[in-house]
Amino acid sequence: MPATDPQPAPDFEALSVEAATVVPQLGAWTRASRSGSVRIGGVVLALLVLIALAAPWLGTVDPSLFDPASRDLLPGKTGEITTLEGEQLRHRFLMGSDSFGRDIYSRVIYGTQVSLIVGLFTAVLALAFGITLGLLAGFLRWLDGPLMRVMDGVMAIPAILIAISLVAMWRGSLATVVVAIAIPEIPRVTRLVRSLVLSIREEPFVEAAISLGTPTALIMWRHILPNCVAPLVVQGTFICASGILTEAILSFLGVGLPPDIPTWGNVMAEGRAQFNEYPHNIFFPGIFLALTVLAVNILGDGLRDTLDPKMAKRV
């Protein structure tokens, strides 16, 4: 009879590790879908995303169009607006107009796009670098000390000062603002991932992988990183909310995105000089900013309560 290649014995330890990792995660995500905080925050955030995507259709006019004759109109008033071709059009200002005669409603709607883009890409950038540095610091002991001292040095400087300095050094643009806001968040993600790695690397399945000669990169990617997903998802939501708020602060201070770009911070900055007479210039963008940050934070709190095993026992 022809010889047959022996079938490799099943890796029961790997299977048990995979089952032990996947089943709790499935249960945690099921609990998250049933959480009231996750539902409320998710629905509000989904509506804001739809508003951002539909801004070209929801916005009544181009947010950069203006007419000096329609300055400082109260919400609901009708005035004129000048198109790029120089044509005068009658327009109803649903949220009033600013001191340049621009439609605040359109600027607030388009500002939703900018804020969500800044929050999302800030979280992605901070998580990408923080996860990489945290895995290296937690798994490679010789790199832990020097790398964490650098992270401690960055954390010693207030985040808003780092962001202002970086934006002042570079030309103000969307990419510059995202990078400037993400850099102060990287040490926090690094410390979180490092603490998780220091705990997970002592587990039997990681020690077994090391004893079998598994490459270090594969151990970190396949065995350690999947067990860090839940805390990182929660941390990502908080970074997103912080990024949206920080961008508004930078724009309000005049060191963020250029004034011609419709952001909530720019709209509020242009209206602060006339706040007593025309509070709607700050009220409407402020409501959208507060609602967005609140929705993201509620979503993050709900995910923390359901994805964290210690908190899940209380839910």
C-alpha positions in Angstrom: 0.0 0.0 0.0 1.3 3.5 -0.8 2.6 5.4 2.1 0.5 8.3 3.2 1.8 11.4 4.9 0.9 11.4 8.6 -1.8 13.9 9.4 -0.6 16.6 11.7 -2.0 16.4 15.2 -4.5 19.1 15.9 -3.3 22.0 18.0 -5.6 21.7 20.9 -4.0 24.5 22.8 -4.4 26.9 19.9 -8.0 25.8 19.4 -8.8 26.3 23.1 -7.2 29.7 23.1 -9.2 30.7 20.0 -12.4 29.5 21.6 -11.6 31.2 24.9 -10.9 34.4 23.1 -13.8 34.5 20.5 -16.6 33.3 22.8 -16.3 36.1 25.4 -15.8 38.7 22.7 -19.0 37.5 21.0 -20.8 37.7 24.3 -19.5 41.1 25.0 -20.5 42.5 21.6 -24.0 40.9 22.1 -24.3 42.8 25.5 -23.1 46.0 23.8 -25.8 45.8 21.2 -28.4 45.6 24.0 -27.0 48.5 26.0 -29.1 51.6 26.1 -26.1 53.9 26.1 -24.7 52.2 23.1 -28.0 52.4 21.3 -28.6 56.1 22.1 -25.0 57.2 21.3 -24.9 55.0 18.2 -28.2 56.4 16.8 -27.3 60.0 17.4 -23.9 59.5 15.9 -25.4 57.7 12.9 -27.7 60.7 12.3 -24.8 63.1 12.5 -22.9 60.9 9.9 -25.9 61.0 7.6 -26.1 64.8 8.0 -22.4 65.0 7.1 -22.8 62.7 4.1 -25.9 64.6 2.9 -24.5 68.1 3.5 -24.4 69.0 -0.3 -28.2 68.3 -0.4 -29.1 69.5 3.1 -27.1 72.7 2.9 -29.3 75.4 1.3 -26.4 77.3 -0.3 -22.6 77.3 -0.5 -21.3 78.1 3.0 -18.8 80.5 1.5 -21.4 82.7 -0.3 -22.1 86.1 1.4 -23.7 89.4 0.9 -22.9 92.5 3.1 -26.6 93.6 2.9 -27.7 90.4 4.7 -25.3 90.6 7.7 -26.4 89.6 11.2 -29.9 88.5 10.3 -31.9 86.7 12.9 -33.0 83.0 12.4 -35.8 82.7 9.9 -35.3 86.0 8.2 -35.0 86.4 4.5 -32.3 88.3 2.8 -30.1 88.4 -0.3 -27.0 86.3 -1.1 -24.4 86.8 -3.8 -23.5 83.8 -5.9 -20.0 83.2 -7.4 -21.3 84.5 -10.7 -22.4 87.8 -9.1 -26.1 87.0 -9.2 -28.3 88.2 -6.3 -30.7 85.6 -4.9 -33.4 85.8 -2.2 -32.6 83.4 0.5 -34.2 82.4 3.8 -31.6 82.1 6.6 -32.9 79.3 8.8 -30.2 79.9 11.5 -29.6 83.5 10.7 -26.5 85.0 9.1 -23.1 86.0 10.4 -21.3 89.4 10.2 -20.3 88.6 6.6 -23.8 87.7 5.5 -23.1 84.0 5.2 -25.7 81.4 6.0 -25.0 79.9 9.4 -27.2 76.8 8.7 -25.1 75.8 5.7 -21.9 76.4 7.6 -23.0 74.3 10.5 -24.1 71.5 8.3 -20.9 71.5 6.3 -19.0 71.8 9.6 -20.3 68.4 10.6 -18.2 66.9 7.8 -15.0 68.5 9.1 -15.6 67.6 12.7 -16.3 64.0 12.1 -13.4 63.6 9.7 -11.0 65.2 12.3 -12.4 63.0 15.1 -12.2 59.8 13.1 -8.8 60.2 11.6 -7.4 61.5 14.9 -8.5 58.3 16.6 -7.2 56.1 13.8 -3.8 57.8 13.7 -3.4 57.7 17.5 -4.5 54.1 17.7 -2.2 53.0 14.9 1.0 54.5 16.4 -0.1 53.8 20.0 -0.8 50.1 19.4 2.5 49.6 17.6 4.6 51.4 20.3 2.6 49.7 23.1 3.2 46.2 21.7 6.9 46.9 21.3 7.2 48.4 24.8 5.3 45.6 26.5 6.8 42.7 24.7 10.4 43.8 24.2 11.8 44.5 27.7 15.0 46.2 26.4 12.8 48.8 24.6 10.3 49.4 27.4 12.3 51.8 29.5 13.6 54.3 26.9 10.3 54.3 24.9 8.1 54.9 28.0 10.4 57.7 29.2 9.8 59.5 25.9 6.0 58.9 26.2 6.1 60.3 29.8 7.9 63.4 28.5 5.2 64.0 25.8 2.4 63.5 28.4 4.0 66.1 30.7 3.2 68.8 28.2 -0.5 69.8 28.0 -2.1 68.4 24.9 -3.6 71.7 23.8 -0.1 73.4 23.9 1.4 70.7 21.8 -1.4 71.0 19.2 -1.1 74.8 19.1 2.7 74.6 18.7 2.5 72.1 15.9 -0.2 73.9 14.0 1.8 77.2 14.4 4.9 75.5 13.0 3.2 74.0 10.0 0.7 75.5 7.6 -2.9 75.2 8.8 -4.7 72.4 7.0 -6.9 69.5 7.8 -4.0 67.0 7.8 -1.9 69.3 10.0 -4.7 69.7 12.5 -5.3 65.9 12.6 -1.6 65.2 13.2 -1.3 67.9 15.8 -4.3 66.6 17.8 -3.3 62.9 17.4 0.3 63.2 18.7 -0.6 64.0 22.3 -3.0 61.1 22.3 -0.4 58.5 21.2 1.3 58.2 24.7 -2.1 57.4 26.3 -2.8 54.6 23.9 0.8 53.4 24.2 0.5 53.1 28.0 -2.8 51.3 27.7 -1.5 48.8 25.2 1.7 48.3 27.2 -0.2 47.5 30.4 -2.4 45.0 28.5 0.6 43.3 26.9 2.4 43.0 30.2 -0.6 41.1 31.6 -1.3 39.0 28.5 2.3 37.9 27.8 2.3 36.0 31.1 -0.7 33.8 29.9 0.1 30.1 29.2 -0.8 30.3 25.5 1.7 33.1 24.9 4.4 31.2 26.8 3.6 28.1 24.7 3.9 30.1 21.5 7.3 31.5 22.7 8.5 28.0 23.6 7.5 26.7 20.1 9.7 29.4 18.5 6.9 31.5 17.0 8.2 34.7 15.6 7.7 37.7 17.9 5.7 39.7 15.3 3.3 36.8 14.9 2.9 36.4 18.6 2.0 40.1 19.0 -0.3 40.1 16.0 -2.1 36.8 16.5 -2.1 36.1 20.2 -1.8 39.5 22.0 -3.4 42.1 19.8 -6.9 40.3 19.5 -7.1 40.4 23.3 -6.6 44.1 23.4 -9.5 45.0 20.9 -12.2 45.8 23.4 -10.3 48.3 25.5 -8.9 49.9 22.4 -12.4 50.3 20.9 -13.5 52.2 24.0 -10.3 54.3 24.0 -10.9 55.1 20.4 -14.3 56.6 21.0 -12.9 58.9 23.7 -10.0 60.0 21.4 -12.6 60.8 18.7 -14.6 63.0 21.1 -11.5 64.7 22.3 -10.3 65.3 18.8 -13.6 66.9 17.8 -13.5 69.2 20.8 -9.8 70.1 20.4 -10.3 71.0 16.8 -13.2 73.4 17.8 -10.9 74.9 20.4 -8.1 75.5 18.0 -10.4 77.0 15.4 -12.0 79.2 18.0 -8.6 80.5 19.1 -7.7 81.2 15.5 -4.9 78.6 15.2 -6.8 75.8 13.6 -8.2 75.5 10.2 -8.4 78.6 8.0 -11.4 80.9 8.6 -12.8 80.2 5.2 -13.3 76.5 6.0 -16.7 76.0 7.7 -16.0 74.4 11.1 -18.0 74.8 14.2 -15.0 76.4 15.9 -14.7 79.0 13.1 -18.4 79.8 13.2 -18.3 80.4 16.9 -15.1 82.4 16.7 -16.6 84.7 14.1 -19.7 85.3 16.3 -18.1 85.8 19.7 -17.6 89.6 19.1 -21.4 90.0 18.7 -22.6 87.4 21.2 -24.7 89.8 23.2 -26.6 91.1 20.2 -26.6 87.9 18.1 -26.2 84.8 20.3 -27.4 82.5 17.5 -24.0 82.8 15.9 -22.6 80.7 18.7 -25.7 78.9 19.9 -26.3 76.7 16.9 -22.8 75.4 16.2 -22.3 75.0 20.0 -25.4 72.8 20.1 -24.1 70.6 17.3 -20.6 70.4 19.0 -22.0 69.5 22.4 -24.4 66.9 20.9 -21.6 65.2 18.9 -19.2 65.0 21.8 -22.0 63.8 24.1 -23.1 61.1 21.7 -19.5 59.8 21.2 -18.9 59.8 25.0 -22.2 58.0 25.7 -21.2 55.4 23.1 -17.8 55.0 24.7 -19.3 54.7 28.2 -21.7 52.0 27.0 -19.0 50.1 25.2 -16.8 50.3 28.3 -19.5 49.0 30.6 -20.3 46.0 28.3 -16.9 45.1 26.8 -14.9 45.4 30.0 -15.3 42.0 31.9 -15.1 43.7 35.3 -17.7 46.3 34.4 -19.9 43.7 32.6 -20.5 41.9 35.8 -22.2 44.9 37.2 -24.4 45.4 34.1 
